[in-house]
Amino acid sequence: MSAVAERLPKLEASVERAVQAVKADAGASPVLAAVVKELEKKLGKARPMIQSGDAAKIRDAVIEVEQAADSAKAAAEADSGVKEETRTAIIGAHDRVCLLKATVCAI
């Protein structure tokens, strides 16, 4: 199993925490909810590519997930109604994606 694939379960758990936090946060905007849902969708789409072992596919998949994570982080920082715990969960997911990208860049 590649180092990237080994990090995948923790990333998935982190994104799931962010999704659940947004769902539970009545102050989270619909825009924030949509952006976080898109992050979850992109990660799901990336999973088979990451598990493929193909370096080019992995790199492309991680970049796509990173772009969605960047959007989620920006939306969380801009949403004045969101709880701090929700913002922290989203930023935590973003940071995990950055760690995954660092692993990909080291390959």
N, CA, C and O atoms as a MOPAC input file, in Angstrom:
PM7 MOZYME 1SCF
protein

 N      0.86000 1    -1.19100 1     0.00000 1
 C      0.00000 1     0.00000 1     0.00000 1
 C      0.89600 1     1.24100 1     0.00000 1
 O      1.86500 1     1.31500 1     0.75600 1
 N      0.57300 1     2.19500 1    -0.83600 1
 C      1.38500 1     3.39700 1    -0.93300 1
 C      1.17800 1     4.29700 1     0.27800 1
 O      0.18700 1     4.17200 1     0.99700 1
 N      2.10900 1     5.18900 1     0.49000 1
 C      2.00100 1     6.14900 1     1.59500 1
 C      0.75900 1     7.01700 1     1.43900 1
 O      0.13700 1     7.40100 1     2.43000 1
 N      0.40500 1     7.31900 1     0.21900 1
 C     -0.78500 1     8.13800 1    -0.03200 1
 C     -2.02900 1     7.35400 1     0.35200 1
 O     -2.90200 1     7.88300 1     1.04000 1
 N     -2.12500 1     6.10900 1    -0.08000 1
 C     -3.27600 1     5.27100 1     0.24800 1
 C     -3.37300 1     5.03600 1     1.75100 1
 O     -4.47500 1     4.91800 1     2.28700 1
 N     -2.24000 1     4.96700 1     2.43500 1
 C     -2.24400 1     4.79100 1     3.89200 1
 C     -2.84500 1     6.00200 1     4.59900 1
 O     -3.45600 1     5.85300 1     5.65700 1
 N     -2.68600 1     7.17400 1     4.04600 1
 C     -3.22100 1     8.40000 1     4.65000 1
 C     -4.70300 1     8.61900 1     4.33600 1
 O     -5.36900 1     9.42600 1     4.98600 1
 N     -5.20400 1     7.91000 1     3.35600 1
 C     -6.56400 1     8.10800 1     2.88000 1
 C     -7.63900 1     7.91500 1     3.96100 1
 O     -8.53700 1     8.75200 1     4.05300 1
 N     -7.59400 1     6.86500 1     4.77400 1
 C     -8.64700 1     6.70500 1     5.78500 1
 C     -8.74000 1     7.87000 1     6.77500 1
 O     -9.84100 1     8.26900 1     7.15500 1
 N     -7.61100 1     8.41100 1     7.19000 1
 C     -7.64200 1     9.55900 1     8.10300 1
 C     -8.21700 1    10.79100 1     7.41700 1
 O     -8.94700 1    11.56900 1     8.03100 1
 N     -7.88800 1    10.96200 1     6.15000 1
 C     -8.44500 1    12.08100 1     5.40100 1
 C     -9.95300 1    11.91900 1     5.25100 1
 O    -10.70600 1    12.87300 1     5.44200 1
 N    -10.38600 1    10.72100 1     4.91100 1
 C    -11.82000 1    10.47500 1     4.76300 1
 C    -12.55700 1    10.73700 1     6.07400 1
 O    -13.64200 1    11.32000 1     6.07100 1
 N    -11.97800 1    10.31100 1     7.18500 1
 C    -12.60000 1    10.55300 1     8.49500 1
 C    -12.66500 1    12.04400 1     8.79300 1
 O    -13.65600 1    12.52500 1     9.34300 1
 N    -11.63500 1    12.76200 1     8.44000 1
 C    -11.60100 1    14.20100 1     8.67400 1
 C    -12.64800 1    14.92800 1     7.83000 1
 O    -13.31800 1    15.83800 1     8.31900 1
 N    -12.78500 1    14.53600 1     6.58700 1
 C    -13.79600 1    15.14000 1     5.71300 1
 C    -15.19200 1    14.79300 1     6.22100 1
 O    -16.08700 1    15.63800 1     6.19900 1
 N    -15.38100 1    13.57700 1     6.67100 1
 C    -16.68700 1    13.17600 1     7.20900 1
 C    -17.03500 1    14.00700 1     8.45500 1
 O    -18.18700 1    14.39800 1     8.64000 1
 N    -16.04300 1    14.27200 1     9.29900 1
 C    -16.28200 1    15.14000 1    10.47300 1
 C    -16.72800 1    16.52600 1    10.02600 1
 O    -17.63500 1    17.11200 1    10.61900 1
 N    -16.10200 1    17.04400 1     8.99600 1
 C    -16.46700 1    18.36200 1     8.47500 1
 C    -17.89100 1    18.35000 1     7.92300 1
 O    -18.66400 1    19.27500 1     8.17600 1
 N    -18.23600 1    17.32000 1     7.18100 1
 C    -19.58400 1    17.20000 1     6.61400 1
 C    -20.61300 1    17.14800 1     7.74000 1
 O    -21.62000 1    17.85500 1     7.69600 1
 N    -20.36500 1    16.32100 1     8.73700 1
 C    -21.31000 1    16.18400 1     9.85200 1
 C    -21.40600 1    17.48300 1    10.65600 1
 O    -22.48800 1    17.85100 1    11.11400 1
 N    -20.29600 1    18.16400 1    10.82600 1
 C    -20.30300 1    19.43000 1    11.56500 1
 C    -21.15800 1    20.46700 1    10.85000 1
 O    -21.92000 1    21.19600 1    11.48500 1
 N    -21.03300 1    20.53100 1     9.53700 1
 C    -21.83400 1    21.48600 1     8.76400 1
 C    -23.31600 1    21.12600 1     8.85000 1
 O    -24.16200 1    22.00400 1     9.01900 1
 N    -23.62500 1    19.84700 1     8.73400 1
 C    -25.02500 1    19.41300 1     8.82100 1
 C    -25.64100 1    19.78300 1    10.17500 1
 O    -26.81700 1    20.13700 1    10.24800 1
 N    -24.84700 1    19.70000 1    11.24100 1
 C    -25.34500 1    19.95800 1    12.58600 1
 C    -25.34700 1    21.43900 1    12.95800 1
 O    -25.90300 1    21.82000 1    13.98800 1
 N    -24.73400 1    22.26800 1    12.13000 1
 C    -24.57200 1    23.69000 1    12.43700 1
 C    -25.65100 1    24.51600 1    11.73300 1
 O    -25.57800 1    24.76800 1    10.53100 1
 N    -26.64200 1    24.92500 1    12.50300 1
 C    -27.74700 1    25.71500 1    11.93300 1
 C    -27.27400 1    27.05400 1    11.37900 1
 O    -27.95000 1    27.65100 1    10.54100 1
 N    -26.13200 1    27.52500 1    11.83400 1
 C    -25.61300 1    28.80600 1    11.36400 1
 C    -24.79400 1    28.71800 1    10.09000 1
 O    -24.42300 1    29.74200 1     9.51600 1
 N    -24.50800 1    27.49500 1     9.64100 1
 C    -23.71900 1    27.32000 1     8.41800 1
 C    -24.57800 1    27.68100 1     7.20700 1
 O    -25.73500 1    27.27100 1     7.11000 1
 N    -24.01300 1    28.43300 1     6.31000 1
 C    -24.75100 1    28.87400 1     5.12700 1
 C    -24.93100 1    27.72000 1     4.14400 1
 O    -24.17500 1    26.74900 1     4.17300 1
 N    -25.93000 1    27.82800 1     3.27800 1
 C    -26.10800 1    26.82500 1     2.21900 1
 C    -24.89300 1    26.74400 1     1.29300 1
 O    -24.57000 1    25.67700 1     0.77200 1
 N    -24.23600 1    27.86400 1     1.09800 1
 C    -23.03400 1    27.87800 1     0.25100 1
 C    -21.94200 1    27.03100 1     0.89300 1
 O    -21.30200 1    26.22200 1     0.22100 1
 N    -21.73100 1    27.21600 1     2.19100 1
 C    -20.72400 1    26.43000 1     2.89300 1
 C    -21.07000 1    24.94300 1     2.82800 1
 O    -20.19900 1    24.11100 1     2.57000 1
 N    -22.32600 1    24.61400 1     3.05900 1
 C    -22.75300 1    23.21800 1     2.99900 1
 C    -22.48400 1    22.62200 1     1.62300 1
 O    -22.03400 1    21.48100 1     1.52100 1
 N    -22.75200 1    23.37400 1     0.57200 1
 C    -22.53500 1    22.88600 1    -0.79000 1
 C    -21.05400 1    22.67900 1    -1.08500 1
 O    -20.67200 1    21.70000 1    -1.72500 1
 N    -20.23300 1    23.59700 1    -0.61900 1
 C    -18.79400 1    23.49500 1    -0.88400 1
 C    -18.19200 1    22.30400 1    -0.13800 1
 O    -17.34900 1    21.59200 1    -0.68300 1
 N    -18.61800 1    22.08800 1     1.09000 1
 C    -18.11300 1    20.94900 1     1.85900 1
 C    -18.61300 1    19.64100 1     1.24800 1
 O    -17.87600 1    18.65600 1     1.20100 1
 N    -19.84100 1    19.62800 1     0.78800 1
 C    -20.38700 1    18.43800 1     0.11000 1
 C    -19.57500 1    18.14600 1    -1.15600 1
 O    -19.32200 1    16.98600 1    -1.47900 1
 N    -19.17400 1    19.18700 1    -1.86200 1
 C    -18.35100 1    19.01300 1    -3.06400 1
 C    -16.98700 1    18.41200 1    -2.70300 1
 O    -16.46400 1    17.57700 1    -3.44100 1
 N    -16.41700 1    18.82600 1    -1.58800 1
 C    -15.15700 1    18.23900 1    -1.11700 1
 C    -15.34900 1    16.74200 1    -0.88300 1
 O    -14.52000 1    15.93100 1    -1.29500 1
 N    -16.43600 1    16.38500 1    -0.22700 1
 C    -16.72100 1    14.97500 1     0.03500 1
 C    -16.85300 1    14.20500 1    -1.28800 1
 O    -16.32900 1    13.09900 1    -1.42100 1
 N    -17.54100 1    14.78400 1    -2.24100 1
 C    -17.74300 1    14.16500 1    -3.55100 1
 C    -16.41300 1    13.97500 1    -4.28500 1
 O    -16.15400 1    12.91100 1    -4.84500 1
 N    -15.57900 1    15.00800 1    -4.27600 1
 C    -14.27900 1    14.92700 1    -4.95500 1
 C    -13.39500 1    13.85700 1    -4.32400 1
 O    -12.67900 1    13.14300 1    -5.02500 1
 N    -13.44900 1    13.74900 1    -3.00200 1
 C    -12.65100 1    12.73800 1    -2.31500 1
 C    -13.14300 1    11.33900 1    -2.68200 1
 O    -12.33900 1    10.43400 1    -2.90500 1
 N    -14.44500 1    11.16400 1    -2.74300 1
 C    -14.98900 1     9.87300 1    -3.15500 1
 C    -14.56400 1     9.49500 1    -4.56100 1
 O    -14.24700 1     8.33800 1    -4.83500 1
 N    -14.55800 1    10.47100 1    -5.44500 1
 C    -14.12800 1    10.25100 1    -6.83000 1
 C    -12.62500 1     9.93700 1    -6.89100 1
 O    -12.18100 1     9.18000 1    -7.75400 1
 N    -11.85700 1    10.51800 1    -5.98000 1
 C    -10.40500 1    10.34500 1    -5.98200 1
 C     -9.96900 1     8.99600 1    -5.41300 1
 O     -8.90100 1     8.48800 1    -5.75500 1
 N    -10.79400 1     8.42400 1    -4.55100 1
 C    -10.40900 1     7.18900 1    -3.85000 1
 C     -9.87500 1     6.10500 1    -4.79300 1
 O     -8.76600 1     5.61600 1    -4.57500 1
 N    -10.62300 1     5.70800 1    -5.83800 1
 C    -10.09100 1     4.64600 1    -6.70100 1
 C     -8.81200 1     5.04700 1    -7.43300 1
 O     -7.95200 1     4.20400 1    -7.69200 1
 N     -8.68700 1     6.32000 1    -7.76200 1
 C     -7.46300 1     6.76800 1    -8.43900 1
 C     -6.27300 1     6.69900 1    -7.48700 1
 O     -5.17300 1     6.31400 1    -7.88300 1
 N     -6.50500 1     7.07600 1    -6.22200 1
 C     -5.43200 1     7.02000 1    -5.22900 1
 C     -5.02400 1     5.57500 1    -4.97900 1
 O     -3.84200 1     5.27700 1    -4.81400 1
 N     -5.98800 1     4.69600 1    -4.95200 1
 C     -5.70100 1     3.28600 1    -4.69800 1
 C     -5.12700 1     2.57600 1    -5.91500 1
 O     -4.64100 1     1.45100 1    -5.80000 1
 N     -5.17700 1     3.21400 1    -7.07500 1
 C     -4.69600 1     2.57600 1    -8.30700 1
 C     -3.19200 1     2.35200 1    -8.30600 1
 O     -2.69700 1     1.42300 1    -8.94400 1
 N     -2.46800 1     3.20200 1    -7.59000 1
 C     -1.01000 1     3.10200 1    -7.60400 1
 C     -0.36100 1     3.83700 1    -8.76000 1
 O      0.86600 1     3.91100 1    -8.82900 1
 N     -1.15100 1     4.38000 1    -9.66400 1
 C     -0.64600 1     5.12200 1   -10.81800 1
 C     -0.30800 1     6.54500 1   -10.35700 1
 O     -1.19600 1     7.31400 1    -9.99000 1
 N      0.97500 1     6.87900 1   -10.38100 1
 C      1.43700 1     8.16500 1    -9.84200 1
 C      0.75100 1     9.36300 1   -10.49300 1
 O      0.40100 1    10.31800 1    -9.80000 1
 N      0.55700 1     9.33300 1   -11.78400 1
 C     -0.07400 1    10.46300 1   -12.48400 1
 C     -1.53000 1    10.61000 1   -12.06500 1
 O     -2.00800 1    11.72100 1   -11.83500 1
 N     -2.23700 1     9.47500 1   -11.96500 1
 C     -3.63800 1     9.52500 1   -11.53000 1
 C     -3.74500 1    10.01100 1   -10.08900 1
 O     -4.63100 1    10.79700 1    -9.75500 1
 N     -2.84400 1     9.54200 1    -9.24800 1
 C     -2.84200 1     9.96000 1    -7.84100 1
 C     -2.62900 1    11.46500 1    -7.75100 1
 O     -3.36300 1    12.16000 1    -7.04800 1
 N     -1.63500 1    11.96100 1    -8.45500 1
 C     -1.32200 1    13.39100 1    -8.43200 1
 C     -2.52100 1    14.22500 1    -8.88600 1
 O     -2.87900 1    15.21000 1    -8.24100 1
 N     -3.13200 1    13.82600 1    -9.99100 1
 C     -4.30200 1    14.55100 1   -10.51400 1
 C     -5.45800 1    14.52400 1    -9.51700 1
 O     -6.11900 1    15.54000 1    -9.29900 1
 N     -5.69900 1    13.37100 1    -8.92000 1
 C     -6.79400 1    13.22500 1    -7.96200 1
 C     -6.56700 1    14.08500 1    -6.72900 1
 O     -7.48500 1    14.74600 1    -6.24400 1
 N     -5.35600 1    14.07100 1    -6.23200 1
 C     -5.04500 1    14.84800 1    -5.02700 1
 C     -5.14300 1    16.34300 1    -5.31500 1
 O     -5.61000 1    17.10100 1    -4.46400 1
 N     -4.72200 1    16.77200 1    -6.46600 1
 C     -4.83300 1    18.18900 1    -6.82600 1
 C     -6.29600 1    18.60700 1    -6.88900 1
 O     -6.65400 1    19.69500 1    -6.43500 1
 N     -7.13300 1    17.75500 1    -7.44400 1
 C     -8.56200 1    18.06100 1    -7.52200 1
 C     -9.18700 1    18.15400 1    -6.12100 1
 O     -9.99100 1    19.04500 1    -5.84900 1
 N     -8.81000 1    17.23400 1    -5.25100 1
 C     -9.31200 1    17.26800 1    -3.87200 1
 C     -8.78200 1    18.50900 1    -3.15100 1
 O     -9.50300 1    19.13700 1    -2.37600 1
 N     -7.53200 1    18.85400 1    -3.40600 1
 C     -6.96000 1    20.03300 1    -2.76500 1
 C     -7.71400 1    21.30600 1    -3.17500 1
 O     -7.95900 1    22.17900 1    -2.34300 1
 N     -8.06900 1    21.40600 1    -4.42600 1
 C     -8.82000 1    22.58400 1    -4.88000 1
 C    -10.16400 1    22.67500 1    -4.16700 1
 O    -10.58900 1    23.76200 1    -3.77400 1
 N    -10.83000 1    21.54300 1    -4.00100 1
 C    -12.11100 1    21.53100 1    -3.27900 1
 C    -11.90000 1    21.87300 1    -1.80600 1
 O    -12.71900 1    22.57200 1    -1.21000 1
 N    -10.81600 1    21.38900 1    -1.21900 1
 C    -10.51700 1    21.69500 1     0.18300 1
 C    -10.19300 1    23.17300 1     0.36000 1
 O    -10.59500 1    23.77900 1     1.35300 1
 N     -9.47800 1    23.75300 1    -0.58000 1
 C     -9.19000 1    25.18900 1    -0.53100 1
 C    -10.48900 1    25.99600 1    -0.56100 1
 O    -10.64400 1    26.96400 1     0.18300 1
 N    -11.41600 1    25.59000 1    -1.42500 1
 C    -12.70900 1    26.28000 1    -1.50800 1
 C    -13.49100 1    26.13600 1    -0.20700 1
 O    -14.11400 1    27.09100 1     0.25700 1
 N    -13.45700 1    24.94900 1     0.37700 1
 C    -14.16300 1    24.72300 1     1.64500 1
 C    -13.57300 1    25.57300 1     2.75800 1
 O    -14.30900 1    26.15700 1     3.55200 1
 N    -12.26900 1    25.64400 1     2.81800 1
 C    -11.61800 1    26.46100 1     3.84700 1
 C    -11.98200 1    27.93400 1     3.66500 1
 O    -12.32100 1    28.61300 1     4.63400 1
 N    -11.91400 1    28.42400 1     2.44000 1
 C    -12.25000 1    29.82800 1     2.17000 1
 C    -13.70400 1    30.11700 1     2.54100 1
 O    -14.00300 1    31.16000 1     3.12200 1
 N    -14.60300 1    29.19800 1     2.20900 1
 C    -16.01700 1    29.38700 1     2.53200 1
 C    -16.23000 1    29.38000 1     4.04200 1
 O    -17.02600 1    30.16200 1     4.56000 1
 N    -15.52600 1    28.50600 1     4.74400 1
 C    -15.65200 1    28.44400 1     6.20400 1
 C    -15.14600 1    29.73100 1     6.85000 1
 O    -15.74400 1    30.23500 1     7.80000 1
 N    -14.05500 1    30.25000 1     6.33400 1
 C    -13.49300 1    31.48200 1     6.89200 1
 C    -14.38200 1    32.68500 1     6.59300 1
 O    -14.38900 1    33.65200 1     7.35500 1
 N    -15.12500 1    32.63600 1     5.49900 1
 C    -15.97800 1    33.76300 1     5.10700 1
 C    -17.37100 1    33.70600 1     5.74400 1
 O    -18.07200 1    34.71600 1     5.79100 1
 N    -17.76500 1    32.54600 1     6.22600 1
 C    -19.12700 1    32.35900 1     6.76600 1
 C    -19.17700 1    32.85900 1     8.20500 1
 O    -18.65300 1    32.21700 1     9.11500 1
 N    -19.80900 1    34.00500 1     8.39800 1
 C    -19.85200 1    34.61400 1     9.73300 1
 C    -20.81400 1    33.90900 1    10.68600 1
 O    -20.74900 1    34.12700 1    11.89500 1
 N    -21.70700 1    33.06700 1    10.16100 1
 C    -22.67700 1    32.40700 1    11.02000 1
 C    -22.25800 1    31.03400 1    11.50800 1
 O    -22.93000 1    30.44300 1    12.35300 1
 N    -21.16400 1    30.52500 1    10.98900 1
 C    -20.73700 1    29.16400 1    11.31100 1
 C    -20.10300 1    29.11000 1    12.70900 1
 O    -19.43300 1    30.04900 1    13.13800 1
 N    -20.32700 1    28.00100 1    13.40100 1
 C    -19.71300 1    27.79200 1    14.71900 1
 C    -18.21400 1    27.57000 1    14.54900 1
 O    -17.75000 1    27.08100 1    13.51900 1
 N    -17.48400 1    27.93600 1    15.57200 1
 C    -16.03100 1    27.76600 1    15.53300 1
 C    -15.65100 1    26.28400 1    15.38800 1
 O    -14.67300 1    25.96300 1    14.71300 1
 N    -16.40600 1    25.39600 1    16.00500 1
 C    -16.11800 1    23.95400 1    15.90900 1
 C    -16.26700 1    23.46900 1    14.46800 1
 O    -15.49500 1    22.63200 1    14.00000 1
 N    -17.25500 1    24.00000 1    13.78400 1
 C    -17.46800 1    23.63000 1    12.38400 1
 C    -16.31400 1    24.14900 1    11.53000 1
 O    -15.77300 1    23.42700 1    10.69300 1
 N    -15.95300 1    25.39100 1    11.74900 1
 C    -14.83600 1    25.99000 1    11.00100 1
 C    -13.56200 1    25.17300 1    11.23900 1
 O    -12.81200 1    24.88900 1    10.30600 1
 N    -13.33500 1    24.80800 1    12.48100 1
 C    -12.14500 1    24.03300 1    12.82800 1
 C    -12.14900 1    22.66700 1    12.13500 1
 O    -11.10500 1    22.21000 1    11.67000 1
 N    -13.30200 1    22.01900 1    12.06200 1
 C    -13.40000 1    20.71600 1    11.39200 1
 C    -13.07500 1    20.85200 1     9.90500 1
 O    -12.38600 1    20.00500 1     9.33700 1
 N    -13.56100 1    21.89400 1     9.29100 1
 C    -13.31400 1    22.11400 1     7.85600 1
 C    -11.85200 1    22.43100 1     7.60600 1
 O    -11.24400 1    21.89700 1     6.67800 1
 N    -11.29500 1    23.28700 1     8.42100 1
 C     -9.87700 1    23.62200 1     8.26200 1
 C     -9.00300 1    22.40300 1     8.54400 1
 O     -7.96400 1    22.22300 1     7.90900 1
 N     -9.41600 1    21.57000 1     9.48900 1
 C     -8.68800 1    20.32700 1     9.76000 1
 C     -8.68400 1    19.39900 1     8.55200 1
 O     -7.66400 1    18.78800 1     8.23300 1
 N     -9.82900 1    19.29600 1     7.88000 1
 C     -9.90100 1    18.48400 1     6.66600 1
 C     -8.98400 1    19.06300 1     5.58900 1
 O     -8.27500 1    18.32900 1     4.89900 1
 N     -9.01000 1    20.37600 1     5.45800 1
 C     -8.12800 1    21.05000 1     4.49100 1
 C     -6.66400 1    20.72600 1     4.78700 1
 O     -5.89100 1    20.40800 1     3.88300 1
 N     -6.30100 1    20.80900 1     6.04800 1
 C     -4.91200 1    20.55300 1     6.42600 1
 C     -4.49800 1    19.11200 1     6.13000 1
 O     -3.35900 1    18.85900 1     5.73700 1
 N     -5.41600 1    18.17700 1     6.31600 1
 C     -5.12700 1    16.76600 1     5.99200 1
 C     -4.89100 1    16.59900 1     4.49300 1
 O     -4.02400 1    15.82900 1     4.07800 1
 N     -5.65700 1    17.31500 1     3.69000 1
 C     -5.45000 1    17.26200 1     2.24100 1
 C     -4.06100 1    17.80400 1     1.91400 1
 O     -3.36400 1    17.25400 1     1.06100 1
 N     -3.66100 1    18.86700 1     2.58200 1
 C     -2.32400 1    19.42500 1     2.34800 1
 C     -1.23400 1    18.41600 1     2.70800 1
 O     -0.22200 1    18.32600 1     2.01300 1
 N     -1.43000 1    17.66000 1     3.78200 1
 C     -0.47500 1    16.62100 1     4.15200 1
 C     -0.41500 1    15.53500 1     3.08100 1
 O      0.65800 1    15.03200 1     2.74700 1
 N     -1.58300 1    15.18500 1     2.55200 1
 C     -1.63000 1    14.18500 1     1.49500 1
 C     -0.89600 1    14.68600 1     0.26200 1
 O     -0.15400 1    13.93800 1    -0.37500 1
 N     -1.10400 1    15.94700 1    -0.06800 1
 C     -0.41400 1    16.51900 1    -1.23800 1
 C      1.09700 1    16.51400 1    -1.02300 1
 O      1.85600 1    16.22900 1    -1.94900 1
 N      1.53200 1    16.82600 1     0.18800 1
 C      2.96400 1    16.81600 1     0.48300 1
 C      3.53400 1    15.40500 1     0.27200 1
 O      4.65600 1    15.24900 1    -0.21100 1
 N      2.76400 1    14.39800 1     0.63400 1
 C      3.19300 1    13.02000 1     0.42000 1
 C      3.30000 1    12.72100 1    -1.07600 1
 O      4.24900 1    12.07500 1    -1.52000 1
 N      2.32200 1    13.19400 1    -1.84800 1
 C      2.33300 1    12.98500 1    -3.29600 1
 C      3.53200 1    13.68200 1    -3.92300 1
 O      4.17500 1    13.12400 1    -4.81200 1
 N      3.83700 1    14.87600 1    -3.47700 1
 C      4.95000 1    15.63800 1    -4.04700 1
 C      6.29500 1    14.99700 1    -3.70000 1
 O      7.28900 1    15.21000 1    -4.39400 1
 N      6.31700 1    14.21000 1    -2.61900 1
 C      7.55300 1    13.55100 1    -2.21300 1
 C      7.79700 1    12.26100 1    -2.99400 1
 O      8.87800 1    11.67700 1    -2.92200 1
 N      6.78100 1    11.82400 1    -3.74000 1
 C      6.90900 1    10.56100 1    -4.48900 1
 C      7.69700 1    10.78800 1    -5.76800 1
 O      7.91300 1     9.85000 1    -6.53500 1

